Amino acid sequence: MRAEIVSVGDELLKGQRINTNAVFISTALAGIGISVGRVVACSDLEDEMVSLFSEALHRADIVLVTGGLGPTRDDRTKKAVQQLLGRGTELNPAAYQNLADRINKHGLVMSSSLREQAMVIEGSRVIPNTRGSAAGMIISCGEQFHHHSLVLMPGVPCEMQAMMERTVVPHFAALSDTAICHTPIKTVGIGESSLAEIIVDIEDHLPAGTTLAYLPHAAGVSLMISTIGQLHDGVDRDNRSVVEAIAKRAEAFVYATSEVTLEETVGAMLSAQGRSVAVAESCTGGLLASRLTDVPGASSYFLQGFVVYSNRAKQRNLGVPAETIETFGAVSEEVARAMAIGCLEKSGADFALSTTGIAGPSGGSPEKPVGMVCLGLAKRKSTNVISRTLYMHGDRKQNKLHFSEAALRELWQCLREES
Amino acid sequence: MRAEIVSVGDELLKGQRINTNAVFISTALAGIGISVGRVVACSDLEDEMVSLFSEALHRADIVLVTGGLGPTRDDRTKKAVQQLLGRGTELNPAAYQNLADRINKHGLVMSSSLREQAMVIEGSRVIPNTRGSAAGMIISCGEQFHHHSLVLMPGVPCEMQAMMERTVVPHFAALSDTAICHTPIKTVGIGESSLAEIIVDIEDHLPAGTTLAYLPHAAGVSLMISTIGQLHDGVDRDNRSVVEAIAKRAEAFVYATSEVTLEETVGAMLSAQGRSVAVAESCTGGLLASRLTDVPGASSYFLQGFVVYSNRAKQRNLGVPAETIETFGAVSEEVARAMAIGCLEKSGADFALSTTGIAGPSGGSPEKPVGMVCLGLAKRKSTNVISRTLYMHGDRKQNKLHFSEAALRELWQCLREES
């Protein structure tokens, strides 16, 4: 079965609201094997809705509409559906009771505009609203629309979500015989085209029903492996075989095959190994510490961070020798190493990560351009301090993110080798 | 002029990605008086794109498409446009040079799939990509499509945004005769309904053509005052009068009437006053330092940060007395004050901000619940150390953000009083 989503509301067209409802609905439908062909945001003009609903009902088995069911003047979704199907509305007793209870609770008086929220399209199945006033509807649209279904829900996210979970998903799950499996593959330290090159033959021989999508994001690229098929038809097995093949081929870059972040992955490894980390940051300015402490429970392995922007702070807090800074410059592998060693000593952690670089937009030179970063990683009971120089190409905030991603990758690789 | 936005990519239909590109484009177009009639997300199947582009070009003067211009196999937007318009592609020398430079910088070798990113539809105006490899295009679609325009841009947000700002917006602004003026009013420390209450009479008497929108965001609420009218029709004057009235009424909460962040505002005030800041963070875990150092030039006033998660780090790095922690607990105004004083001394800064609290999800108690934060602010040559306790209600990451916002507000208020 194929669905389309229509989100009604001018605020979606003026850039004032992000369409998160469509994301929720797509995800919920994917879980019962219904794929979404289009997501459309449109204005609340009646004629616009009529033509859009009509087109969508010809293309898709199910058209899910959110918004325009409330009590105000710009709530015109039901009017559009009446015009489209040539049907009237009728008062739904259960929806009226729910409405009356809510109005009562808020100390309001029933009015004709409020009462309108309990009126439903003739012949529709009512979707109870457990979080608000306006009733939802599942409408079978008759022969002219190949008996396709129109689902009307409010635009308020919590009301729509409760309707999807309690009524809409169970209703359509009973009619669907398709299974879908999605698995993300999270990578670090590789770009889209390089990744595409090393897995080209796997991509060329995907099993029938399996697709591979590249999802570039601020800090790198992830893959999504999706498999669709009949129920009990090896959908999970096909999906897993592709995921495993890619994870093996791109082993040096794949940190997870589930929806976790790099900082969560590193945090879980530190926890499992009973080890701790501290950080010494110059160019990342606290972002590395902040990412590590975004993870619930980070206090069990994250000891402390030093944000040492000035040379003086590097010397005083971490004991970086003034000569090292003078000889090699603040942005150098030598200083990164000294920062990591100082951080390890001061914190008593098992690992110390350091960053020093040029986030930009100013401060670059031909030898040390904006986007250059030197990373250091020191380990307890080891004299082998890792250092590395990398070059990024974003603006200041992007560079900070990429620098922190590269630093986390160093720690991830080290934890993996030692596990 | 009327526009439609088409976002290409299966990930938008599977609920794996929120369509933030559409929000950015809608906002940018609103700024030059172009309204958006529809926003559509569709799959990357060629036939689907051809029919969608065709419908949209009949309805709208401008159709802006994002996604599907990259080097991988699922990048099929150009193929669809070739089929739709019956045109070929040609190598664009400037786009090829940009691509070659980027490939070279990354130490890669030019391949035919990479080279494809510099191929543009015949007769199109190229949109240079200053942040990535794939060229964008503005295409006049000929008589069959009423000479409407098709704009092709990559789906990577930063690449698309730079293209919109540098090329697309100026191109279409030159063709429009409506004037629009938007002014943001940025606030801190007040919620949507409280703000609405104190400006209710201003909102009731807006000049014709002027609207006021509340834009709640992760750290609080901003307003957008928009005025639309014919060119040279007092649009700017009407807009400014409303902005000034609101900024005066809500003076204690308004930190800017332009698109700047609170950290940028605080940074500019520190620069202007020739003063410096350092931070001592427990519950914000580096986020406060990271936000301050997101601002270009922050190194001139941001000296250093201490991320002191453990009690031991609070004592060793900042000299917080063990008895203070024992007597009052790590999350207390007394500890926040001691952290700020220690940070001031260690750093030599003019101001020291501190945070200690419970970001969650665990670690709360009835007396000190998740979301509680104690802030401290110490000033050079002043024994008056400010401290304050606040309660937030988000998840871990939201709480960290709100804590950091509240800390920046303390510094902002202090800088304002002293300026």
Interface residues (C-beta under 8 A of the other chain):
Chain A: L12 L13 K14 G15 Q16 R17 I18 N19 T20 A22 V23 F24 I25 S26 T27 A28 A30 S35 V36 G37 R38 V39 V40 A41 C42 S43 E48 L52 E55 H182 P184 G191 E192 S193 S194 A196 E197 E203 T211 L212 A213 Y214 L215 P216 A218 M224 S226 V279 E281 T284 G285 G286 L287 L288 A289 S290 R291 L292 T293 D294 P296 G297 A298 S299 F302 L303 Q304 G305 F306 V307 V308 Y309 S310 A313 R316 N317 K346 S347 A359 G360 P361 S362 G363 Y391 H393 G394 D395 R396 K397 Q398 K400
Chain B: G9 D10 E11 L12 L13 K14 G15 Q16 R17 I18 N19 T20 A22 V23 F24 I25 S26 T27 A28 A30 S35 V36 G37 R38 V39 V40 A41 C42 S43 E48 L52 E55 G70 P71 T72 R73 D74 R102 K105 H106 L108 S111 S113 L114 R131 G155 V156 P157 C158 A213 L215 M224 V279 E281 T284 G285 G286 L287 L288 A289 S290 R291 L292 T293 D294 P296 G297 A298 S299 F302 L303 Q304 G305 F306 V307 V308 Y309 S310 A313 R316 N317 K346 S347 A359 G360 P361 S362 G363 R396 K397 K400
